[in-house]
Amino acid sequence: MTDFISFPFYDLFHENGHVPKIREKLPSLLTGVTRSIVEIGAGTGLITTSLADCTPAEIFALEPSAGMRAVLLSRLAGRPELLERVTVLPYDALSLDLPEPAEAMVMINVMYALEPDYRKRMWPVLAEQLEPGGLLAFTWRAGGAPEARALQEVESRRVGRHTYRVLVEITEAGEETYEARYLYQVVEDDKVITEEEITGNAYRPLWETIEAELTGAGFVQADAPEGMLAWRLG
Ligand SMILES: C[S@@+](CC[C@H](N)C(=O)[O-])C[C@H]1O[C@@H](n2cnc3c(N)ncnc32)[C@H](O)[C@@H]1O
C-alpha cells in the first residue's frame, strides 16, 4: 500500500476539485432523506460534513484507510456537534453491516478504486443493507477508460513557500481499466524537495456494465444530477 503518499495532498486539491460541484448537487439529490445515510469511501470527510449539513439524517461514514480516517476524525473533532450524529465505520464496503437498513447510500469518487470483481460483489451487499425503495447514488463518468497519455501536471497549489504538485501519466489503457502513474512533488522555487510515486490500476466501467450489475442486484434507475447515477432498490 502506497496510497498514504497522496494523503497530505488530498484536501489541498479536492476542496477546489470535485467537492464544490458535488456539494451543490447534494440537497436536491437527498430531498426527503431524514433518517440515515451511508457514505461509502468517506475519505477525509469533505463530503461527510456536507451530508450532515444538508440533511438531519444520521450519517455512517465508511472509510477503510486509517490515514484518510485520521483526517476525517480530525474534521469531525472540529465540528463537535457532528460527533453526535456521524459514526465512522473503519472497514471496506463489503464489510458493511448496519444495525438497521439505511435510507440512502452515497459514494463519491470511489468507483475508480474498485476492482471489477469486488464491485460486482459489492452491489448485493449494499442492496441488503438498504431499505426497500432506498437511494443509492454515486459519481460516474461515461466513456470508459481514458487513453494512454504522457506525464503531465494535473494539480498544483501553493502552501507558504512551497508548491504541492501532482503529475499523472496514463501508462496503459483498456476498455474499462487503465494503469496510471502519479508523481507527488513538493517544490520550492524550481527545486523538487520531495517526490514520491504511486502506480496502480483504476476503473471506469461502461454504462452497459453498470446497468447490468445494478439491475442484477435489484436496483431501478432514478433521476440524478449530471455526473452522477442514482438508483432505487426495487
Ligand atoms: C478519492 S477518495 C474519495 C473520498 C471522498 N468520497 C471524497 O469525495 O472526498 C476514494 C476513497 O475511497 C476509499 N475506498 C477505496 N476502496 C474502498 C472500498 N473497497 N470500500 C470503501 N471505500 C474504499 C479510499 O480509501 C478513499 O478514501
The ligand as a MOL file (V3000), in Angstrom:
LIG
                    3D

  0  0  0     0  0            999 V3000
M  V30 BEGIN CTAB
M  V30 COUNTS 27 29 0 0 0
M  V30 BEGIN ATOM
M  V30 1 C -10.8260 9.7090 -3.9730 0
M  V30 2 S -11.2470 9.2350 -2.3440 0 CHG=1
M  V30 3 C -12.8810 9.9680 -2.2030 0
M  V30 4 C -13.2010 10.4020 -0.7930 0
M  V30 5 C -14.4870 11.1700 -0.6220 0
M  V30 6 N -15.6240 10.3770 -1.0470 0
M  V30 7 C -14.4340 12.4730 -1.3730 0
M  V30 8 O -15.1530 12.6090 -2.3890 0
M  V30 9 O -13.6830 13.3750 -0.9780 0 CHG=-1
M  V30 10 C -11.6360 7.4930 -2.5010 0
M  V30 11 C -11.8650 6.8510 -1.1560 0
M  V30 12 O -12.4100 5.5400 -1.3630 0
M  V30 13 C -11.8810 4.7040 -0.3700 0
M  V30 14 N -12.0300 3.2940 -0.7940 0
M  V30 15 C -11.2190 2.6020 -1.6210 0
M  V30 16 N -11.6300 1.3250 -1.7200 0
M  V30 17 C -12.7300 1.2120 -0.9400 0
M  V30 18 C -13.6020 0.1380 -0.6010 0
M  V30 19 N -13.4040 -1.0750 -1.0980 0
M  V30 20 N -14.6290 0.3680 0.2470 0
M  V30 21 C -14.8200 1.6070 0.7400 0
M  V30 22 N -14.0320 2.6670 0.4800 0
M  V30 23 C -12.9930 2.4730 -0.3520 0
M  V30 24 C -10.4380 5.1590 -0.2530 0
M  V30 25 O -9.8380 4.7310 0.9580 0
M  V30 26 C -10.5760 6.6710 -0.3530 0
M  V30 27 O -10.7140 7.2820 0.8830 0
M  V30 END ATOM
M  V30 BEGIN BOND
M  V30 1 1 1 2
M  V30 2 1 2 3
M  V30 3 1 2 10
M  V30 4 1 3 4
M  V30 5 1 4 5
M  V30 6 1 5 6
M  V30 7 1 5 7
M  V30 8 2 7 8
M  V30 9 1 7 9
M  V30 10 1 10 11
M  V30 11 1 11 12
M  V30 12 1 11 26
M  V30 13 1 12 13
M  V30 14 1 13 14
M  V30 15 1 13 24
M  V30 16 1 14 15
M  V30 17 1 14 23
M  V30 18 2 15 16
M  V30 19 1 16 17
M  V30 20 1 17 18
M  V30 21 2 17 23
M  V30 22 1 18 19
M  V30 23 2 18 20
M  V30 24 1 20 21
M  V30 25 2 21 22
M  V30 26 1 22 23
M  V30 27 1 24 25
M  V30 28 1 24 26
M  V30 29 1 26 27
M  V30 END BOND
M  V30 END CTAB
M  END
